[in-house]
């Protein structure tokens, strides 16, 4: 079958290239319009648009699908749509534009974590397992019939970027397994089972650390926000990114920290520790002070012994 591929970020570009390299016929790409990127706000095409251009595939750029875009989809000759992280819900007219329908790859075990940020919210919640679901799109948010699922354990220190890379590879493998079934008409669908949860895209405010929370919850937040938008706190009045930090499990380190308040720092056995809520400790491993490079937390602290507390 001829495929139209819809997606926008790097992870979607990876899937697009994988489909083409595996011999699937992608006749058109749907992606979001060029956007301002970086501190310099340069108008740039999406990573999917760049990949499509390299592959010689025609590109349709649209942030929402109106009648003109539906005509372009129909006239592309595509019979089947594959979607990953496009960034907009397809309306009924768009869904009806392809004879074989649209199929979405979503990085969660649906119906858990429907929405824009399933990987980050799963990490933030401390989930031990996640996966990839391929389902047929309907007019709801990630609510369609499931075609196939693959699951994986989340590494104990895995961050968002690392987990997303693994899920991308699993997603491509799942798509390559399931697309031939769609082509042959041998698809079997199942209803989504269980109570849905929703995964909104984290804001900078969401990424701010509250040291009154337990160290375990803060570790989950740090891992979920790396590489973006990055967990952060205040050092005095200056923001500092927390790149890597982990809950302390060793009870031997707790004695020196009993009298400290939440957010207070202490260097013990060469480790930079922070007192957190519920009597827990967080080891700070890597930080990025305002306008400076990423560095080891203990090196930052050695140069800033006057700093007693993070907020």
Residue pairs with C-beta under 8 A, 6 or more apart in sequence:
1 25
1 79
1 80
1 100
1 182
1 183
2 25
2 26
2 27
2 76
2 77
2 78
2 79
2 80
3 19
3 24
3 25
3 26
3 27
3 78
3 79
3 80
3 81
3 82
4 26
4 27
4 28
4 29
4 30
4 73
4 76
4 78
4 80
4 81
4 82
4 98
5 12
5 15
5 16
5 19
5 26
5 28
5 29
5 30
5 48
5 52
5 57
5 81
5 82
5 83
6 29
6 30
6 31
6 81
6 82
6 83
6 84
6 86
6 90
6 102
7 13
7 15
7 16
7 29
7 30
7 31
7 48
7 83
7 84
7 85
7 86
8 31
8 32
8 46
8 47
8 48
8 85
8 86
8 87
9 46
9 47
9 48
9 85
10 47
11 84
11 85
11 164
11 168
12 31
12 47
12 48
12 84
12 85
12 86
13 47
13 48
13 50
13 51
14 168
14 172
15 82
15 84
15 105
15 168
15 171
15 172
15 175
16 26
16 29
16 48
16 51
16 52
16 55
17 51
17 55
18 172
18 175
18 176
19 26
19 82
19 172
19 175
19 176
20 26
20 55
20 57
22 176
24 179
26 55
26 57
27 57
27 58
27 76
27 77
27 78
28 57
28 58
28 59
28 60
28 72
28 73
28 76
28 77
28 78
29 48
29 49
29 52
29 57
29 58
29 59
29 60
30 59
30 60
30 62
30 69
30 73
30 81
30 86
31 45
31 46
31 48
31 49
31 52
31 59
31 60
31 61
31 86
32 46
32 61
32 62
32 63
32 86
32 87
32 88
33 61
33 62
33 63
34 43
34 44
34 45
34 46
34 49
34 61
35 43
35 44
35 46
36 42
36 43
36 44
37 43
37 44
45 53
45 61
49 59
49 61
52 58
52 59
53 59
58 76
60 69
60 72
60 73
60 76
62 69
62 88
63 87
63 88
64 88
65 73
65 88
65 90
65 91
65 93
65 94
67 93
69 94
70 93
70 94
70 97
73 81
73 94
73 97
73 98
74 97
78 98
79 98
79 99
79 100
80 98
80 99
80 100
80 101
80 102
80 103
80 182
81 98
81 101
81 102
81 103
81 137
82 102
82 103
82 104
82 105
82 175
82 179
83 90
83 102
83 103
83 104
83 105
83 137
84 104
84 105
84 106
84 171
87 116
89 139
89 141
90 102
90 137
91 139
92 139
94 102
95 101
95 102
95 137
95 138
95 139
100 182
101 136
101 137
102 136
102 137
103 134
103 135
103 136
103 137
103 147
103 178
103 182
104 134
104 135
104 136
104 137
104 142
104 144
105 132
105 133
105 134
105 171
105 174
105 175
106 114
106 118
106 132
106 133
106 134
106 135
106 142
107 118
107 119
107 130
107 131
107 132
107 164
107 167
107 171
108 114
108 118
108 119
108 122
108 130
108 131
108 132
108 133
108 199
109 129
109 130
109 131
109 133
109 149
109 151
110 133
110 135
110 142
110 146
110 149
110 192
110 196
111 142
111 143
111 192
111 193
111 194
111 195
111 196
111 197
112 118
112 122
112 194
112 196
112 197
113 121
113 122
113 130
113 197
113 198
113 199
114 141
114 142
114 143
114 196
114 197
114 198
114 199
115 121
115 141
115 142
115 198
115 199
115 200
115 201
116 199
116 200
116 201
117 199
117 200
117 201
117 202
118 130
118 199
119 130
119 160
119 163
119 164
119 167
120 160
120 199
120 202
120 224
120 225
121 197
121 199
121 200
121 202
121 224
122 130
122 154
122 199
123 154
123 158
123 159
123 160
123 163
123 220
123 223
123 224
124 202
124 220
124 221
124 224
125 220
126 216
126 217
126 220
127 154
128 153
128 154
129 151
129 152
129 153
129 154
130 151
130 152
130 154
130 163
130 167
131 149
131 150
131 151
131 152
131 167
131 170
132 149
132 150
132 167
132 170
132 171
132 174
133 146
133 148
133 149
134 146
134 147
134 148
134 149
134 171
134 174
134 175
134 178
135 142
135 144
135 145
135 146
135 147
135 192
136 144
136 145
136 147
136 189
137 144
138 144
138 145
141 198
143 192
143 196
145 189
145 190
145 191
145 192
146 189
146 190
146 191
146 192
147 178
147 181
147 182
147 187
147 188
147 189
148 174
148 177
148 178
149 174
150 170
150 173
150 174
152 166
152 167
152 170
154 163
155 162
155 163
157 223
157 246
158 166
158 223
159 222
159 223
159 224
159 226
159 227
159 244
160 223
160 224
160 225
160 226
160 227
160 228
161 226
161 227
178 187
181 187
202 224
202 225
202 229
203 229
204 229
204 232
206 225
206 229
207 221
207 225
207 229
207 230
207 231
207 232
208 231
208 232
208 233
209 218
209 221
209 222
209 231
209 232
209 233
209 242
209 310
210 218
211 218
211 233
211 262
211 263
211 274
211 275
211 276
211 277
211 310
211 311
212 262
212 276
212 277
213 276
213 277
214 247
214 276
214 277
214 278
214 280
215 247
215 248
215 274
215 276
215 280
215 281
215 282
216 247
216 280
218 231
218 245
218 247
218 276
218 282
219 245
219 246
219 247
219 282
221 231
222 231
222 242
222 243
222 244
222 245
225 231
226 243
226 244
230 241
230 242
230 243
230 288
231 241
231 242
231 245
232 239
232 240
232 241
232 242
233 239
233 240
233 242
233 263
233 310
233 311
234 240
234 310
234 311
235 289
235 290
235 304
235 307
235 310
236 307
238 289
238 290
239 290
240 287
240 288
240 289
240 290
240 310
241 287
241 288
241 294
242 284
242 286
242 287
243 285
243 286
243 287
243 288
243 294
244 285
244 286
245 274
245 282
245 283
245 284
245 285
245 286
245 297
246 282
246 283
246 285
247 280
247 281
247 282
247 283
248 254
248 271
248 273
248 280
248 281
248 282
248 283
253 268
253 269
253 271
253 273
253 281
254 279
254 281
256 266
256 268
257 266
257 268
257 273
257 275
257 281
258 279
260 266
260 275
261 275
261 309
262 275
262 276
262 277
263 274
263 275
263 276
263 309
263 310
263 311
264 274
264 275
264 308
264 309
265 272
265 273
265 274
265 301
265 307
265 308
265 309
265 310
266 272
266 273
266 274
266 275
267 273
267 298
267 301
270 298
271 283
271 298
272 283
272 284
272 297
272 298
272 300
272 301
273 281
273 282
273 283
273 284
274 281
274 282
274 283
274 284
274 310
275 281
276 282
284 297
284 298
284 301
285 296
285 297
286 294
286 295
286 296
286 297
287 294
287 295
287 297
287 300
288 294
288 295
289 295
289 300
301 307
